[in-house]
Each structure stands twice: as C-alpha cells, then as structure tokens.
Amino acid sequence: MRNFTEYLVFLFFLLTFTACNKPNVIPENPHALKNNKIHFFIKGLEDNVESKMVANTKTINTNSKSTEISSKIIDLKELDAIISISEMNTLSNHHYSNGKFERESYAINKSENKTKQVNPLNHGSHYRIVLYKTDQTGNPIELVDQQEGIIGNNAIALSALRNTNYRWYAYTFNNTNRIKELNANESKIFVLPSGNNDLNRQDFAYATGLIKTSNEIGGTNSINNIVMSRKSSRIIVEVNSIGMFAAVEYASPKFKDKSGLYKAEFNIKTASFENYSPISNTDHVFNSHNSGYSVPVGIDSVPEENWKRRYTFYTTSTKNETQLQVTLDTLWIMSERLQERGGPKDFRNREFLNKTFTIPKFSPEPGKSYFISIKLVESAITIGGTQWARSNVYRVSDTPLSSDRFWNYRFRYDNPVYELMSAVPSQTDFFQNDIYVLNGKNIYERIYPEGVWDLPTVSDFEQLDNFKDKGIIIKNNGWSLWITPPIPPIGAPSYPHSYLVFAPNGYKLNPNSAILEYYPNNSNYRSTKGYWRTKAQSTFAQINFSRSQGTMIEMQTYPSSRNACIRCIRKKI
C-alpha cells in the first residue's frame, strides 16, 4: 500500500512539473490561413519617353511632337491628303468625357536626363494584382493569390505568409471591363489592338516588384504609389479638314486586315510581347465618330468646331518595321454654300467613300505615342499642265484672325450665278493689289495648308484660252463659263459637279466702291464680265460672254489697284 501511495505522489509531481514548463506559444500550423496582408495602392501609368521636363508639371502640350517619321502628299481622286507620322513628346493621358478634353499628369523621380510622367488611370478602370512566391533570387515559382481591383474603389489586400519572399505583378487595360483571371499554369495575357472605347480599350500597362513580408503575426505590408509602365503603343489619328474649308460631320477611322497592327501575348515574367499575329476585320479595331475629340477653336490653328478631330488607338509594340494603313470607309464633310438670292447660308453634306491613308514605314515601341496627321486637301481640276482650284478665294470675316493678326482665306464651295446685286459678297470676294504682300506672304501662302496653292500666271490663263472644250451656261438671266476637263474628275456627292467653272461678278475700283460691269438677273446680262488676278499685278484674266472659243478668255492690262476675284492653282514644282 505504501508503494502505491508513493507512486501517486510521484505521478502528481511529474504532471505538475510538465505543465509548468509547457511553451506558451502554439507551434504555427503550415496549413493554417495566411497570417499577413499585403496592400496594393495604384498611382497611375507612365509612358516610355525621355525628356528634360520640370518637376511637378501639371499640363503637357498634346501637340508637341518630334521625330517625324514619314510625310507625303497623296492623290485619292476625290480629295488629296498630306499624311505624316511623328513621335509625340507629350506623356499626358487623354480622357474623353462629355466631349471635353481633360489632362492631368505628375512629374516624379526627376533626374538630369529623365522625368517619369505619371498619368492617373481612368476612373472605374479595372486592374489585376497577381502574387507569386519566389526563390532566393526573386524568380516566381508558385502562384499563391490574385485579385481584381477598380480605380476609385478600396485598394486590394492579398493574404500572405509572414517572413516570406514574394513577387507581385500589376496590370491593366485601362478600361471598365472585367479582367480574366490568370491561369496558374500560364503567365501570358492576350492583348489586342483597339480604339478608345471605355469598355474595350486595350491601353495595356504593367508593373512588377519584390516584397518580403514582416515577421509579425497579423502584420500589414503596403506597396504604395504603384506606377504601371505602358507596354502598348498609342496612336492618335487626326482628321484635319481645314484644307477642305469645312467641318468633319462624320468620320470613323479603323485599321483593317493587313493594316500593320498586330495582336500578341504579353508574358508577365519576361515583360515582353510574344506570339504576334496580324489583326483581321473581325477584331474590330476602330473608333466611332463620337469617340473622337474635336480640337477646340483657337487651339492648334483650328478656326471652327470639328475642323480637326482626333481619335486614339492602342496597339502591341512589335519594334519591327511595318506598313501602316488607316481607313475611312465613310467621310462626311459639311460645307457652307452661298445662295443665289442671298439670305442664310446653305449647308451641303459631301460624301467620300473608302479612303485609305498609308504610312510606308512604322515601328511601334512600347510605351511610346505616335501622332498621325491626315490633312485633307480639296482636289483640283487638271487642264493641260495646270491644276485649278474648283472655286474662288474669299476672305473670312467672321472667325478669329490668324496668329499674326491677318484674315484667313478659303475657297468657296461652288460658283453661284447670283440673281441679286445684294447677294454678291462684295466685301470678301474681291481683292486689291495688297494680296501680293500680306505681312511677308502672298495670299496663296495664307491658304491652308501652306505650300500647296499658288496664283496662276498669265500663261496658265492663256492655256485655258487655247483649250477648246469651253461653253457658256445661261441661268436666270445670268451666265457662267463651264470648262470640261479632258479627264473628268469626281463630282457629286463629293463635289457639286466635275467641271471647271468661272462665274463673272464684274470688278470694283476700290474696296468700298460699287460693283461695275455686272448685271445680275437682267436682260443686259451678256454685258457682264469677270476679272481674275494673276501673278502679274496689272494683268487680269477677263472672261467674256462669247460663243467663240478664242474670245471667252482675254488677258488685259488694268490698274493694279482694281479689285478682282482670285482663283488659285496647285503649286508647280
């Protein structure tokens, strides 16, 4: 019995000693829930451009461009175009909201030769954070978590183990669509060229970094001010109708089959595009008319609303040289027309179909922005060795002056045979001899685009005089001279017709005098004459009512101060 009692005492003592020496902390279960958090805070995206900008710059001039890659003028039959492409210096992101253009950017990490320009992501844009465990050298080895976030909502927080090395990836398409979850067995993201649609924009940007979580249980780790680098290339296409003297009523630029754009896969581990393939029509790489942006009046030489419209595209960056083609399936230009009896201006919608604009060489690079300028130019009518403008020049009196305080000059839509003297625009369509020097420029040098148009010489009008296919058209007790070109140019619906027309309006002795030798809607209409200036200040082309081919156009000498009409020709090289 005594032995049994001693045994109980020993057992009690042993249990008491063991309890007193038991560790206070329970060992960590390797399969328990992660006990750390990593918070990710997105600041914006940046372009890949080096520049010497001042820190804290708030706005960037979107028209600032450098490194012109290609520039040429092409004949598209119904219209001509001057096409150029250049690399843009600006880094500011384009936001289109209710037709208003907004810019906001921040300059950070300023150094002597490079400034990082950060642009906020569009509000509501989706992004994705992917988290990998790494080996000792920082290479990703195991996908452990991922989550999608939305700009404007709470920041993403991913669960993680404490005291552990991770590599994170952040990427976005800068649109409001859901981003597909990354497959654990893959590290590639499909990127397709696109227009600037808020839902489907493919403005692809990306960032990556390393983090070692804290050793504290329940600890918090933050990655602040994440700046994603744009990996797509941005293309801004500008449709410029100033040279058509009319507004862009409708334009929907697109990139079609074999247009020079490519879709590809982006490998987040190597930070590069792979597996390129050309886009097709089914990829629908276009911008609707309403997704474009009308450059405001007074900015970048814009005289009226919708005379320049810009459309933004995004594409993968091949770095390989390709031929780029932008297509306008339908282009509507809205022109003003004067009525024969005066009164309110008439508006004519002009249609141009299936126009393709080609850039011979293009090599997009990641994060860079390119500006394609398509300057539309009125087509001319060729007779002999001269290309004639289809209508007269007029002085624009109801828009802002040019940058050097001079009037703008344009071409009329057509050549009305006015039925009333009061309908004639006598203050804007007659010119004296000061047009030869307007602050160092001739009048034709002030017609947009500069370098395209010229004043006709005496010889140019003499060629018309010798041309035999001329005729007088009588309308409402008035007349005009119609010339049929050897090769008829395009007429309606792009232009009123395919003839070269001169409608005589007499002349004026000075800017404030009455119009002479003009008899609208009058039985004496055959006595009406027309006068057009030439490069020789005192030599005028006089156009007469005649049934004889040789006397319809005569070269006459008058005082250079006489006010007369102007008809331009294409500048001869």
C-alpha positions as CSV (number, residue, x, y, z in Angstrom):
1,M,0.0,0.0,0.0
2,R,2.8,2.3,0.9
3,N,4.4,1.7,-2.5
4,F,1.1,2.6,-4.3
5,T,0.9,5.9,-2.3
6,E,4.4,6.9,-3.3
7,Y,3.6,6.1,-6.9
8,L,0.6,8.5,-6.8
9,V,2.7,11.3,-5.3
10,F,5.4,10.8,-7.9
11,L,2.9,10.9,-10.7
12,F,1.3,14.1,-9.4
13,F,4.7,15.7,-9.1
14,L,5.6,14.7,-12.7
15,L,2.4,16.1,-14.1
16,T,2.8,19.4,-12.2
17,F,6.4,19.9,-13.5
18,T,5.4,19.2,-17.1
19,A,2.6,21.7,-17.0
20,C,4.8,24.4,-15.6
21,N,7.3,24.0,-18.4
22,K,4.9,23.8,-21.3
23,P,5.6,26.5,-24.1
24,N,3.2,29.5,-24.1
25,V,3.0,29.7,-27.9
26,I,1.3,27.1,-30.1
27,P,3.5,26.0,-33.0
28,E,2.4,27.5,-36.4
29,N,0.4,25.1,-38.5
30,P,1.8,25.2,-42.0
31,H,-1.7,24.6,-43.4
32,A,-3.3,27.4,-41.4
33,L,-4.7,30.5,-43.0
34,K,-2.1,33.1,-44.1
35,N,-1.4,35.5,-41.3
36,N,-0.1,38.6,-43.1
37,K,-1.7,41.1,-45.5
38,I,-0.2,42.9,-48.5
39,H,-2.0,46.1,-49.5
40,F,-1.5,47.5,-53.1
41,F,-2.1,51.2,-53.9
42,I,-2.2,52.2,-57.6
43,K,-0.9,55.7,-58.6
44,G,-1.2,55.5,-62.4
45,L,0.7,54.7,-65.5
46,E,3.7,56.2,-67.3
47,D,4.9,56.3,-70.9
48,N,8.3,55.3,-72.1
49,V,9.8,58.7,-73.1
50,E,12.9,60.5,-72.0
51,S,12.6,64.3,-71.7
52,K,14.0,67.2,-69.7
53,M,10.8,68.4,-68.1
54,V,10.3,70.4,-65.0
55,A,9.1,68.5,-61.9
56,N,5.5,69.0,-60.9
57,T,4.4,69.9,-64.4
58,K,0.6,69.9,-64.4
59,T,-0.2,70.0,-68.1
60,I,1.6,69.0,-71.3
61,N,1.1,70.4,-74.8
62,T,-0.6,67.5,-76.7
63,N,0.6,69.0,-80.0
64,S,4.2,68.8,-79.0
65,K,5.7,66.3,-81.4
66,S,9.2,65.4,-82.6
67,T,11.0,62.8,-84.8
68,E,8.8,63.0,-87.9
69,I,8.9,59.5,-89.4
70,S,7.1,60.0,-92.8
71,S,5.4,62.8,-94.7
72,K,3.9,62.8,-98.2
73,I,1.0,64.1,-100.2
74,I,-1.2,61.6,-102.0
75,D,-3.9,61.8,-104.7
76,L,-7.0,60.0,-103.6
77,K,-9.0,61.1,-106.6
78,E,-11.9,62.7,-104.7
79,L,-9.6,64.5,-102.4
80,D,-5.9,64.8,-101.7
81,A,-4.2,64.3,-98.4
82,I,-0.9,65.3,-96.7
83,I,0.0,62.4,-94.4
84,S,2.7,62.4,-91.7
85,I,3.5,60.4,-88.7
86,S,5.7,61.6,-85.8
87,E,6.6,60.5,-82.3
88,M,5.0,62.6,-79.6
89,N,6.9,64.2,-76.8
90,T,3.9,64.5,-74.6
91,L,3.2,62.0,-71.9
92,S,-0.2,63.2,-70.8
93,N,-3.1,60.7,-70.9
94,H,-6.2,61.5,-72.9
95,H,-9.5,61.5,-71.1
96,Y,-12.7,62.0,-73.1
97,S,-15.7,62.9,-71.0
98,N,-18.8,64.6,-72.5
99,G,-16.8,66.0,-75.4
100,K,-14.3,67.7,-73.0
101,F,-10.6,67.0,-73.2
102,E,-9.0,66.7,-69.8
103,R,-5.4,66.2,-68.9
104,E,-3.7,65.6,-65.6
105,S,-0.1,64.4,-65.0
106,Y,2.6,64.4,-62.4
107,A,6.3,64.6,-62.8
108,I,8.2,62.5,-60.3
109,N,11.7,60.9,-59.9
110,K,13.3,63.9,-61.7
111,S,16.9,63.3,-62.7
112,E,19.2,65.1,-65.1
113,N,18.1,63.3,-68.2
114,K,14.8,61.7,-67.5
115,T,11.5,62.6,-65.9
116,K,8.8,60.0,-65.2
117,Q,5.4,61.4,-66.1
118,V,2.6,59.6,-64.4
119,N,-1.0,59.8,-65.6
120,P,-3.9,58.7,-63.4
121,L,-5.8,55.7,-64.7
122,N,-9.3,56.4,-65.9
123,H,-11.8,56.3,-63.0
124,G,-13.6,52.9,-63.0
125,S,-10.8,51.1,-64.8
126,H,-10.1,47.6,-63.8
127,Y,-6.7,46.2,-62.9
128,R,-5.4,42.9,-61.5
129,I,-2.8,42.1,-58.9
130,V,-1.1,38.6,-59.1
131,L,1.2,37.3,-56.3
132,Y,3.9,34.6,-56.6
133,K,6.2,33.0,-54.1
134,T,9.8,33.3,-55.2
135,D,13.1,31.5,-55.0
136,Q,16.1,33.1,-53.3
137,T,16.9,35.1,-56.5
138,G,13.4,36.6,-56.8
139,N,12.2,34.4,-59.6
140,P,8.4,33.5,-59.3
141,I,7.9,29.8,-58.6
142,E,4.3,29.5,-57.3
143,L,1.1,31.5,-57.9
144,V,-0.4,32.0,-54.4
145,D,-3.1,34.6,-54.9
146,Q,-4.7,37.2,-57.3
147,Q,-7.4,39.7,-57.2
148,E,-9.1,42.3,-59.4
149,G,-9.5,45.9,-58.4
150,I,-11.3,49.0,-59.7
151,I,-9.8,52.5,-59.7
152,G,-11.9,54.6,-57.3
153,N,-12.7,51.6,-55.0
154,N,-10.8,50.3,-52.0
155,A,-7.2,49.2,-52.5
156,I,-6.6,45.4,-53.0
157,A,-5.3,43.4,-50.0
158,L,-3.9,39.9,-50.6
159,S,-3.3,37.4,-47.8
160,A,0.3,36.2,-47.4
161,L,2.6,34.2,-45.0
162,R,4.8,36.2,-42.7
163,N,8.5,36.5,-43.3
164,T,8.2,35.2,-46.9
165,N,9.5,36.4,-50.2
166,Y,7.0,37.3,-53.0
167,R,7.0,38.8,-56.4
168,W,3.9,40.8,-57.4
169,Y,2.6,41.8,-60.8
170,A,0.1,44.6,-61.5
171,Y,-1.5,45.1,-64.9
172,T,-4.4,46.9,-66.5
173,F,-6.1,47.5,-69.9
174,N,-7.3,50.9,-68.6
175,N,-10.9,50.0,-69.4
176,T,-14.1,49.2,-67.4
177,N,-14.3,45.6,-68.5
178,R,-13.5,42.6,-66.2
179,I,-10.0,41.2,-66.5
180,K,-9.8,37.5,-66.9
181,E,-8.2,35.6,-64.1
182,L,-4.7,34.5,-64.8
183,N,-4.3,30.7,-65.2
184,A,-1.9,29.3,-62.6
185,N,-0.2,27.3,-65.4
186,E,0.3,30.3,-67.6
187,S,2.0,33.7,-67.4
188,K,0.7,35.2,-70.6
189,I,-2.0,37.8,-71.2
190,F,-3.7,38.3,-74.6
191,V,-3.5,41.9,-75.9
192,L,-5.5,43.1,-78.9
193,P,-5.1,46.5,-80.7
194,S,-8.2,48.7,-80.1
195,G,-9.8,52.0,-80.3
196,N,-10.6,54.3,-77.4
197,N,-13.9,52.6,-76.2
198,D,-14.2,52.8,-72.4
199,L,-15.3,49.1,-72.2
200,N,-12.8,47.5,-74.6
201,R,-9.8,49.9,-74.6
202,Q,-6.5,47.9,-74.7
203,D,-4.2,50.5,-73.1
204,F,-2.1,47.8,-71.6
205,A,0.2,48.8,-68.7
206,Y,2.2,46.7,-66.3
207,A,4.4,46.7,-63.2
208,T,6.2,44.2,-61.0
209,G,8.2,44.2,-57.8
210,L,9.5,42.1,-54.9
211,I,8.5,42.2,-51.2
212,K,9.4,40.3,-48.1
213,T,6.5,40.2,-45.6
214,S,7.0,41.2,-42.0
215,N,7.7,38.6,-39.3
216,E,4.7,39.8,-37.2
217,I,1.7,37.6,-37.0
218,G,-1.2,39.6,-38.5
219,G,1.2,42.1,-39.8
220,T,0.4,44.6,-42.6
221,N,2.6,45.3,-45.6
222,S,1.9,48.1,-48.1
223,I,3.2,48.7,-51.6
224,N,2.4,52.4,-52.3
225,N,2.3,54.5,-55.4
226,I,2.4,51.7,-57.9
227,V,3.2,53.1,-61.3
228,M,2.4,50.8,-64.2
229,S,4.5,51.2,-67.4
230,R,2.5,51.4,-70.6
231,K,3.5,48.5,-72.8
232,S,1.2,49.2,-75.6
233,S,1.9,51.9,-78.2
234,R,-0.6,54.7,-78.5
235,I,-1.6,56.1,-81.9
236,I,-3.5,59.3,-82.2
237,V,-5.1,59.8,-85.7
238,E,-6.0,63.4,-86.5
239,V,-8.5,64.0,-89.4
240,N,-7.9,67.6,-90.4
241,S,-10.4,69.2,-92.7
242,I,-9.1,72.8,-92.6
243,G,-7.8,72.3,-96.2
244,M,-11.4,71.3,-97.2
245,F,-12.7,74.5,-95.7
246,A,-15.4,72.5,-94.0
247,A,-16.3,70.6,-90.8
248,V,-15.9,66.8,-90.3
249,E,-19.5,65.8,-90.0
250,Y,-18.7,62.1,-89.7
251,A,-15.5,60.0,-89.6
252,S,-14.9,56.6,-88.1
253,P,-11.2,55.6,-88.7
254,K,-10.3,52.0,-88.5
255,F,-7.5,49.5,-89.0
256,K,-8.4,46.6,-91.2
257,D,-6.8,43.3,-92.5
258,K,-3.1,43.8,-93.2
259,S,-3.2,47.3,-91.9
260,G,0.1,46.9,-90.0
261,L,-1.2,46.3,-86.5
262,Y,-0.6,43.0,-84.6
263,K,-2.2,41.2,-81.6
264,A,0.1,39.3,-79.3
265,E,0.5,37.7,-75.9
266,F,2.3,39.6,-73.1
267,N,4.5,37.4,-70.8
268,I,4.4,39.0,-67.3
269,K,7.5,37.1,-66.2
270,T,9.7,38.3,-69.1
271,A,7.8,41.7,-69.5
272,S,7.6,41.3,-73.3
273,F,5.2,40.5,-76.1
274,E,5.3,37.1,-77.8
275,N,3.4,35.2,-80.5
276,Y,2.4,38.0,-82.8
277,S,-0.3,37.7,-85.4
278,P,-1.8,40.3,-87.7
279,I,-5.3,41.7,-86.9
280,S,-8.3,40.9,-89.1
281,N,-11.6,42.7,-89.7
282,T,-13.3,40.6,-87.1
283,D,-11.1,42.2,-84.4
284,H,-13.0,45.5,-85.0
285,V,-10.1,47.9,-84.4
286,F,-11.9,51.2,-84.9
287,N,-13.2,54.4,-83.3
288,S,-16.7,55.6,-83.7
289,H,-17.2,59.2,-84.7
290,N,-18.4,60.1,-81.2
291,S,-15.4,58.6,-79.6
292,G,-13.3,61.2,-81.3
293,Y,-12.3,64.5,-79.9
294,S,-12.9,67.9,-81.6
295,V,-9.9,70.2,-81.1
296,P,-11.2,73.4,-79.6
297,V,-11.4,76.6,-81.7
298,G,-8.3,78.7,-81.3
299,I,-6.1,75.7,-80.4
300,D,-3.6,74.4,-83.0
301,S,-4.8,76.7,-85.8
302,V,-8.4,75.5,-85.6
303,P,-10.8,78.2,-86.9
304,E,-14.1,76.4,-86.4
305,E,-15.6,73.4,-84.5
306,N,-14.9,70.0,-85.9
307,W,-12.3,71.1,-88.4
308,K,-9.9,68.8,-86.6
309,R,-10.9,65.6,-84.9
310,R,-8.6,63.2,-83.1
311,Y,-9.1,59.5,-82.4
312,T,-6.9,57.4,-80.1
313,F,-5.8,53.8,-80.8
314,Y,-3.7,51.3,-78.9
315,T,-1.6,48.5,-80.3
316,T,1.0,46.0,-79.3
317,S,4.6,47.0,-79.8
318,T,6.5,44.9,-82.4
319,K,9.6,47.1,-82.9
320,N,9.6,45.6,-86.4
321,E,9.0,47.9,-89.3
322,T,5.6,47.6,-90.9
323,Q,3.4,49.5,-93.4
324,L,0.5,51.2,-91.6
325,Q,-2.9,51.9,-93.2
326,V,-5.7,53.9,-91.7
327,T,-9.1,53.6,-93.4
328,L,-12.1,55.9,-93.5
329,D,-15.0,53.9,-95.0
330,T,-17.2,56.9,-94.9
331,L,-16.3,60.5,-94.5
332,W,-18.8,63.3,-94.5
333,I,-17.7,66.9,-94.8
334,M,-20.2,69.7,-94.2
335,S,-19.6,72.8,-96.4
336,E,-21.2,76.2,-96.4
337,R,-22.7,77.5,-99.7
338,L,-24.0,80.9,-100.6
339,Q,-27.4,81.2,-102.1
340,E,-28.1,82.9,-105.4
341,R,-30.5,85.3,-103.9
342,G,-28.6,85.9,-100.7
343,G,-30.1,85.1,-97.3
344,P,-28.9,82.4,-94.8
345,K,-26.0,80.2,-95.8
346,D,-26.9,76.8,-97.1
347,F,-25.1,73.7,-95.9
348,R,-24.1,70.8,-98.2
349,N,-23.0,67.4,-96.9
350,R,-20.3,65.9,-99.0
351,E,-19.5,62.2,-99.0
352,F,-16.2,60.5,-99.6
353,L,-16.0,56.7,-99.5
354,N,-13.3,54.0,-98.9
355,K,-10.3,56.2,-98.4
356,T,-7.1,54.5,-97.2
357,F,-4.1,56.5,-95.9
358,T,-0.8,54.7,-95.9
359,I,2.3,55.2,-93.8
360,P,5.1,53.3,-95.6
361,K,7.3,52.7,-92.5
362,F,6.2,52.3,-88.9
363,S,8.0,50.7,-85.9
364,P,5.9,51.0,-82.7
365,E,7.9,50.8,-79.5
366,P,6.5,50.0,-76.0
367,G,5.0,53.0,-74.2
368,K,5.6,55.5,-77.0
369,S,2.9,57.6,-78.6
370,Y,2.6,58.4,-82.2
371,F,0.7,61.2,-84.0
372,I,-0.7,60.6,-87.5
373,S,-1.8,63.8,-89.2
374,I,-4.2,63.4,-92.2
375,K,-4.6,66.9,-93.7
376,L,-7.4,66.7,-96.2
377,V,-7.0,68.9,-99.3
378,E,-9.5,70.0,-101.9
379,S,-8.8,68.1,-105.1
380,A,-8.0,70.2,-108.2
381,I,-9.2,70.0,-111.9
382,T,-6.4,69.3,-114.3
383,I,-6.3,71.0,-117.7
384,G,-3.1,70.9,-119.6
385,G,-0.2,71.3,-117.2
386,T,-2.2,73.2,-114.6
387,Q,-4.3,72.0,-111.7
388,W,-7.1,74.5,-111.0
389,A,-9.0,75.1,-107.8
390,R,-12.7,74.5,-108.3
391,S,-13.9,77.8,-106.9
392,N,-12.8,81.3,-105.9
393,V,-11.0,82.5,-102.8
394,Y,-12.7,84.6,-100.2
395,R,-11.7,86.5,-97.1
396,V,-13.1,85.0,-93.9
397,S,-14.6,87.9,-91.9
398,D,-16.5,86.1,-89.1
399,T,-13.8,84.0,-87.5
400,P,-10.8,84.9,-85.3
401,L,-7.7,86.4,-87.1
402,S,-4.6,84.3,-87.7
403,S,-1.8,84.2,-85.2
404,D,-0.1,87.2,-86.9
405,R,-3.4,89.2,-86.9
406,F,-4.4,88.6,-90.5
407,W,-7.6,87.3,-92.1
408,N,-7.9,83.6,-93.0
409,Y,-8.6,82.8,-96.7
410,R,-10.6,79.9,-98.0
411,F,-12.2,78.5,-101.2
412,R,-16.0,78.8,-101.8
413,Y,-17.9,75.6,-102.1
414,D,-19.0,76.4,-105.7
415,N,-19.6,79.3,-108.1
416,P,-23.2,80.7,-107.8
417,V,-24.7,82.8,-110.5
418,Y,-26.1,85.5,-108.2
419,E,-29.6,86.8,-109.0
420,L,-29.4,90.0,-106.9
421,M,-26.6,92.6,-106.6
422,S,-27.1,92.4,-102.8
423,A,-26.4,88.7,-102.8
424,V,-22.8,89.2,-104.1
425,P,-20.3,89.0,-101.2
426,S,-18.5,92.1,-102.4
427,Q,-16.6,92.8,-99.2
428,T,-15.0,89.3,-99.0
429,D,-14.6,88.1,-102.6
430,F,-12.8,91.0,-104.4
431,F,-9.1,91.7,-103.8
432,Q,-6.8,94.6,-104.5
433,N,-3.0,94.5,-105.1
434,D,-2.1,94.2,-101.4
435,I,-2.6,90.5,-101.7
436,Y,0.9,90.1,-103.2
437,V,2.5,91.0,-99.8
438,L,0.5,90.3,-96.7
439,N,3.0,90.7,-93.9
440,G,5.7,89.0,-96.0
441,K,3.3,86.4,-97.5
442,N,1.3,86.2,-100.7
443,I,-2.4,85.4,-100.3
444,Y,-1.9,81.9,-101.6
445,E,0.7,81.3,-98.9
446,R,-2.0,82.1,-96.4
447,I,-4.4,79.4,-97.7
448,Y,-4.3,76.3,-95.7
449,P,-2.3,74.1,-96.0
450,E,0.7,76.4,-96.8
451,G,2.8,75.3,-99.8
452,V,0.0,73.7,-101.8
453,W,-1.6,76.5,-103.7
454,D,-0.3,79.3,-105.9
455,L,-1.6,82.3,-108.0
456,P,-2.0,81.5,-111.7
457,T,0.4,83.1,-114.2
458,V,-0.7,84.8,-117.4
459,S,0.5,81.7,-119.2
460,D,-1.9,79.5,-117.1
461,F,-4.9,81.5,-118.2
462,E,-3.7,81.6,-121.8
463,Q,-3.7,77.8,-121.7
464,L,-7.3,77.9,-120.7
465,D,-8.0,80.3,-123.6
466,N,-6.4,77.9,-126.0
467,F,-8.4,74.9,-124.6
468,K,-11.4,74.2,-126.9
469,D,-13.9,72.5,-124.7
470,K,-15.4,75.6,-123.1
471,G,-19.1,76.7,-123.1
472,I,-21.4,79.4,-121.8
473,I,-24.2,78.2,-119.5
474,I,-27.2,80.6,-119.1
475,K,-29.3,80.6,-115.9
476,N,-31.8,83.1,-114.6
477,N,-30.7,85.9,-116.9
478,G,-27.1,85.3,-115.9
479,W,-24.2,83.2,-117.2
480,S,-21.0,81.4,-116.3
481,L,-18.2,79.7,-118.2
482,W,-18.0,75.9,-117.9
483,I,-14.9,74.1,-119.0
484,T,-15.0,70.3,-119.5
485,P,-11.6,68.7,-118.5
486,P,-10.1,66.0,-120.7
487,I,-10.3,63.5,-117.8
488,P,-13.4,64.3,-115.8
489,P,-12.7,64.5,-112.1
490,I,-15.0,63.2,-109.4
491,G,-18.2,65.2,-109.0
492,A,-21.3,64.5,-106.8
493,P,-21.7,63.6,-104.0
494,S,-18.2,64.8,-103.1
495,Y,-18.3,68.0,-105.2
496,P,-21.1,69.8,-106.9
497,H,-20.0,68.6,-110.3
498,S,-16.9,67.7,-112.4
499,Y,-16.5,71.0,-114.4
500,L,-14.1,73.9,-114.0
501,V,-16.5,76.9,-113.6
502,F,-15.9,80.7,-113.7
503,A,-19.0,82.8,-112.7
504,P,-18.3,86.5,-113.6
505,N,-19.1,89.1,-110.9
506,G,-17.6,92.3,-112.5
507,Y,-15.0,94.3,-110.6
508,K,-14.6,97.2,-108.1
509,L,-12.4,100.3,-108.3
510,N,-11.6,100.0,-104.6
511,P,-12.8,98.1,-101.6
512,N,-15.7,100.5,-100.9
513,S,-16.9,101.2,-104.4
514,A,-19.8,99.7,-106.3
515,I,-19.5,96.6,-108.5
516,L,-19.1,97.5,-112.1
517,E,-19.8,95.6,-115.4
518,Y,-22.1,93.2,-113.6
519,Y,-25.8,92.8,-114.4
520,P,-27.5,90.0,-112.4
521,N,-30.9,88.8,-113.5
522,N,-31.0,91.4,-116.1
523,S,-31.8,91.4,-119.9
524,N,-28.3,93.0,-120.3
525,Y,-26.6,90.0,-118.6
526,R,-24.5,89.4,-121.8
527,S,-22.5,92.6,-120.9
528,T,-21.5,91.1,-117.5
529,K,-17.7,90.4,-117.4
530,G,-15.5,88.7,-114.9
531,Y,-12.0,89.6,-113.8
532,W,-9.4,87.4,-112.1
533,R,-6.0,88.4,-110.8
534,T,-2.7,86.8,-112.0
535,K,0.8,86.8,-110.6
536,A,1.4,89.9,-112.8
537,Q,-0.2,92.7,-110.7
538,S,-1.6,94.7,-113.6
539,T,-2.5,91.8,-115.9
540,F,-6.0,90.4,-115.4
541,A,-7.8,87.5,-117.0
542,Q,-11.0,88.9,-118.4
543,I,-13.8,86.4,-119.0
544,N,-16.5,87.5,-121.6
545,F,-19.8,86.2,-122.8
546,S,-18.9,84.8,-126.2
547,R,-19.8,81.9,-128.4
548,S,-16.2,81.9,-129.8
549,Q,-13.7,79.7,-128.0
550,G,-10.9,82.2,-128.7
551,T,-12.6,85.3,-127.1
552,M,-14.0,83.8,-123.9
553,I,-10.8,84.5,-122.0
554,E,-8.6,87.5,-122.7
555,M,-5.6,88.9,-121.0
556,Q,-6.0,92.6,-120.3
557,T,-3.9,95.3,-118.5
558,Y,-5.6,97.5,-115.9
559,P,-4.5,99.5,-112.9
560,S,-3.2,97.1,-110.3
561,S,-5.5,98.7,-107.7
562,R,-8.5,97.2,-109.4
563,N,-10.4,94.8,-107.1
564,A,-11.0,91.5,-108.8
565,C,-11.6,87.8,-108.0
566,I,-8.9,85.2,-107.3
567,R,-8.7,81.6,-108.5
568,C,-5.8,79.5,-107.2
569,I,-3.8,76.7,-108.9
570,R,-1.8,73.9,-107.4
571,K,1.8,75.0,-106.8
572,K,4.1,73.7,-109.6
573,I,7.3,72.0,-108.6
